[in-house]
């Protein structure tokens, strides 16, 4: 861990938490109330009926960035021409955007899950089986995921500032500017 910058440590922790949290079923919930009895079903990112490809792609980006940080932590060297700060920054920004779009759009509607094309048909079916109310909601981890992806972005920005631009010597702020 001594080889890692503070920015890379932030990337590692935030990406690792995002990956772990993706398996917890607090990303969305569906509550069906029937004759006073409620049944709640929760979902993780990986539930194929609840979320599409966007949050899964964000988690895959987190896995890739965590892999790079682990590679560096165990002594792996990346060519100087590769700006890891930009890689972490772009990966985090894309993951944040994907999770933000998912948070805005929310989980899939139950009508999409059961394959009924029209809302009237779905409502008729629910009346026939005695369902009074269906409530779908975004889970807390959907919003935590956006924050963690933003933390990865911040870690990338911090790493870029700590390392500077590849190929350039670090600037000493106490030295006078070079004369031309």
C-alpha positions, 0 to 999 in steps of 0.5 A, spaced: 500 500 500 506 504 500 506 504 493 499 507 492 497 515 492 492 517 496 487 518 490 489 510 489 487 508 496 480 512 495 479 509 488 480 502 491 476 503 497 470 506 493 470 501 488 471 495 493 465 498 497 461 499 490 463 491 488 461 489 495 454 493 495 452 490 488 451 484 491 446 486 497 439 486 495 437 493 497 438 497 490 430 496 489 424 493 492 417 491 490 411 491 495 405 488 493 399 489 498 393 484 497 387 484 502 391 487 508 397 483 507 404 486 504 409 482 501 416 485 499 421 483 495 428 486 494 433 486 489 441 487 487 444 490 481 445 483 478 437 481 478 436 481 471 428 482 472 429 489 475 435 493 472 438 493 465 445 493 463 447 500 465 448 499 473 452 492 471 456 496 466 458 501 472 460 495 477 464 492 471 468 499 471 469 499 478 472 492 478 477 494 472 479 500 476 480 496 483 484 491 479 489 496 476 490 499 483 491 492 486 496 490 480 499 497 482 499 495 490 503 489 488 508 492 485 506 492 478 508 498 473 504 501 468 508 505 462 509 512 464 505 514 457 499 511 461 495 517 465 492 513 471 489 519 474 485 520 467 483 512 467 481 513 474 477 519 473 474 517 466 472 510 469 469 513 475 465 519 471 462 514 467 460 509 472 457 515 476 453 517 470 451 510 469 448 510 476 445 516 476 441 515 470 439 508 473 437 512 479 433 517 475 430 512 471 429 507 477 428 499 477 424 496 471 416 496 472 413 490 474 409 490 467 415 490 463 417 484 468 411 480 467 411 482 459 404 485 459 404 490 454 399 495 456 397 498 463 390 496 463 391 489 462 396 489 468 391 492 472 385 487 470 390 481 471 391 484 478 384 485 480 383 478 478 388 475 483 386 480 488 392 485 489 390 492 491 396 496 491 403 495 488 409 499 490 416 499 487 421 504 489 429 505 489 433 502 494 438 506 499 444 502 495 442 505 489 443 512 491 449 510 495 452 507 489 452 514 485 456 517 491 461 511 491 462 512 484 463 519 485 468 518 490 472 513 485 472 520 480 474 524 486 480 519 487 482 519 480 482 527 480 486 526 486 491 521 483 492 526 477 494 532 481 498 528 486 502 525 480 502 530 475 502 529 467 506 523 465 513 525 462 514 531 466 518 532 472 514 534 478 514 541 479 517 544 486 513 550 488 519 553 492 523 554 486 523 560 481 520 559 474 525 557 468 528 563 464 527 562 457 
